[in-house]
Structure formats: structure tokens, C-alpha cells
Amino acid sequence: MIAIACDHAALDMKKSLMESFEKKDYTFKDFGCYDNKSVDYPDYAAAVAKSVASGECEKGILICGTGIGMSMAANKVKGIRCALCGDVFSAKATREHNDANVLAMGARVIGVGLAEMITDAFLSTPFSGEKRHQNRIDKITALEG
């Protein structure tokens, strides 16, 4: 299952991504927000990150104005490797090399069409499993304390 959330700046993009998920038969859980009223993005980042860290959801998608705040907040949750991506190559690379489990994007930075391509790349690209990449992930995990 895919966890997805946004802040008020990214509601339309989240709705478009969820429509895309439905067409592709992806199962997902919407953690909000649900309208255009101003909200605090860390609340939504935490909900998605905790659902991924606990195993309730396999991967997460977070969208705010720039994606920066969401990625910073999500990465505070132990077990989360959230990558801010604005292009397809980075989305593929972060899955192959970093085994990222949460994707962050900026609705004021990229358009819906590109967001869908980035999301598809992120969700369909497996971790390479190469020893050198796993060693690096282990070092990142060790930083969590």
C-alpha cells in the first residue's frame, strides 16, 4: 500500500496522483490534507513516515509547495529515507541506490504530468541490492542512533 499526503499548496496534485493510482490499481491510503485551508506540513509528513516505518504502508508520497519541508520532516522518523525528486532520473536512482521508501515533490516546482512520471519511476524501480549500496544505507541507518 502507498501512503500519500500533502499540505494545502499541493492538494490538486495529490488528487491527480490518486486518480492515477486508481487507474493503475495501486492501493493507497490518503493521510490528508483534504482542503485548501492552511495546515502545518510536518503533521502530514509524520503521518506518512510513521505508516511506512511501521510497515503499515510499503512506500510514501509527500507533496508540499517545494517538497523541502515534507522531506525534512519525514527524514526525522527512524527508518525513513525520504528523497526530494524533481526529475525521473533522480527518482529511479534513489530507489536503486538508496532504497528510498518515501518520495517528496514540490507542487509549485513541477507540474502534474512530471509528478506522475516521477511517482511511477519511484514506485516501479526496485532497490539494486548491490553490496556497495547496502553498505551506504547501513551507514545512513547508523546515523539514526
C-alpha positions as MATLAB code, in Angstrom:
seq = 'MIAIACDHAALDMKKSLMESFEKKDYTFKDFGCYDNKSVDYPDYAAAVAKSVASGECEKGILICGTGIGMSMAANKVKGIRCALCGDVFSAKATREHNDANVLAMGARVIGVGLAEMITDAFLSTPFSGEKRHQNRIDKITALEG';
ca = [
       0.000    0.000    0.000;
       1.128    3.542   -0.762;
       0.753    6.287    1.844;
       0.112    9.737    0.392;
      -0.294   13.179    1.921;
       0.031   16.837    1.039;
      -0.298   20.277    2.512;
      -2.678   22.969    1.283;
      -0.302   24.005   -1.521;
      -0.384   20.585   -3.138;
      -3.983   19.391   -2.846;
      -4.667   19.413   -6.586;
      -1.501   17.450   -7.347;
      -2.356   14.865   -4.679;
      -5.835   14.437   -6.165;
      -4.340   13.901   -9.635;
      -1.866   11.334   -8.324;
      -4.634    9.452   -6.511;
      -6.691    9.357   -9.730;
      -3.633    7.926  -11.465;
      -3.249    5.327   -8.687;
      -6.865    4.241   -9.144;
      -6.368    3.763  -12.899;
      -3.269    1.639  -12.226;
      -4.935   -0.380   -9.442;
      -2.459    0.824   -6.806;
      -3.799    0.562   -3.290;
      -3.220    3.698   -1.265;
      -4.153    5.451    1.936;
      -4.789    9.205    1.932;
      -3.407   10.859    5.078;
      -4.665   14.345    4.109;
      -4.901   17.233    3.884;
      -8.382   17.364    2.436;
      -8.987   21.033    1.599;
      -7.144   24.266    0.797;
      -7.093   25.643    4.361;
      -3.579   26.363    5.611;
      -2.053   23.413    7.504;
       1.293   22.501    9.036;
       3.102   20.120    6.669;
       5.102   18.332    9.427;
       1.867   16.780   10.703;
       1.211   15.127    7.352;
       4.824   14.156    6.772;
       4.881   12.470   10.177;
       1.692   10.504    9.487;
       3.020    9.118    6.201;
       6.523    8.481    7.546;
       5.215    6.633   10.598;
       2.935    4.481    8.433;
       5.912    3.480    6.266;
       8.295    2.982    9.200;
       5.748    0.735   10.966;
       5.159   -1.377    7.862;
       1.515   -0.358    7.519;
       2.401    1.075    4.104;
       5.209   -0.011    1.780;
       6.110    3.417    0.389;
       5.066    7.010    0.877;
       4.447   10.051   -1.307;
       4.581   13.557    0.193;
       3.808   16.786   -1.632;
       4.036   20.374   -0.460;
       4.889   23.630   -2.201;
       8.563   22.808   -2.678;
       8.847   19.308   -1.218;
      11.650   20.527    1.022;
       9.723   20.825    4.269;
       7.995   17.485    3.813;
      11.284   15.708    3.116;
      12.988   17.308    6.111;
      10.148   16.325    8.444;
       9.813   12.770    7.109;
      13.518   12.110    7.491;
      13.248   12.745   11.237;
      11.330    9.459   11.590;
      13.571    6.472   12.273;
      13.672    4.102    9.325;
      12.685    6.674    6.721;
      14.791    7.531    3.711;
      12.811   10.288    2.022;
      14.129   11.697   -1.241;
      13.070   15.010   -2.743;
      12.871   14.454   -6.503;
      12.092   16.813   -9.348;
      13.060   14.515  -12.221;
      12.630   10.890  -13.281;
      16.358   10.034  -13.184;
      16.630   11.006   -9.508;
      13.520    9.000   -8.625;
      14.989    5.884  -10.241;
      18.446    6.443   -8.766;
      17.182    6.952   -5.225;
      15.312    3.655   -5.375;
      18.205    1.735   -6.992;
      20.981    3.186   -4.820;
      19.367    4.438   -1.597;
      16.327    2.160   -1.313;
      14.343    5.322   -0.541;
      10.948    4.496    0.925;
       9.327    7.936    0.739;
       9.213   10.355   -2.196;
       8.771   14.103   -1.726;
       7.846   16.511   -4.515;
       7.085   20.210   -4.867;
       3.757   21.149   -6.420;
       4.984   24.697   -7.033;
       8.140   23.364   -8.675;
       6.919   20.664  -11.077;
       3.701   20.031  -12.969;
       1.247   17.189  -12.540;
       2.423   15.306  -15.638;
       6.011   15.240  -14.441;
       4.887   14.348  -10.909;
       3.083   11.305  -12.303;
       6.186   10.201  -14.231;
       8.403   10.689  -11.181;
       5.966    8.776   -8.989;
       5.708    5.913  -11.496;
       9.509    5.680  -11.678;
       9.795    5.728   -7.889;
       7.144    3.053   -7.374;
       8.316    0.729  -10.163;
      12.082    0.832   -9.632;
      13.480   -1.807   -7.274;
      16.483   -1.437   -4.992;
      19.534   -2.841   -6.778;
      20.641   -4.827   -3.757;
      24.287   -4.197   -4.647;
      26.626   -4.585   -1.690;
      28.159   -1.117   -2.119;
      24.729    0.491   -1.960;
      23.645   -1.604    1.016;
      26.829   -0.634    2.855;
      25.981    3.033    2.347;
      22.394    2.541    3.503;
      23.722    0.805    6.610;
      25.876    3.873    7.326;
      22.855    6.146    6.935;
      20.854    3.920    9.280;
      23.693    4.019   11.841;
      23.296    7.812   11.991;
      19.804    7.357   13.436;
      21.373    6.407   16.756;
];
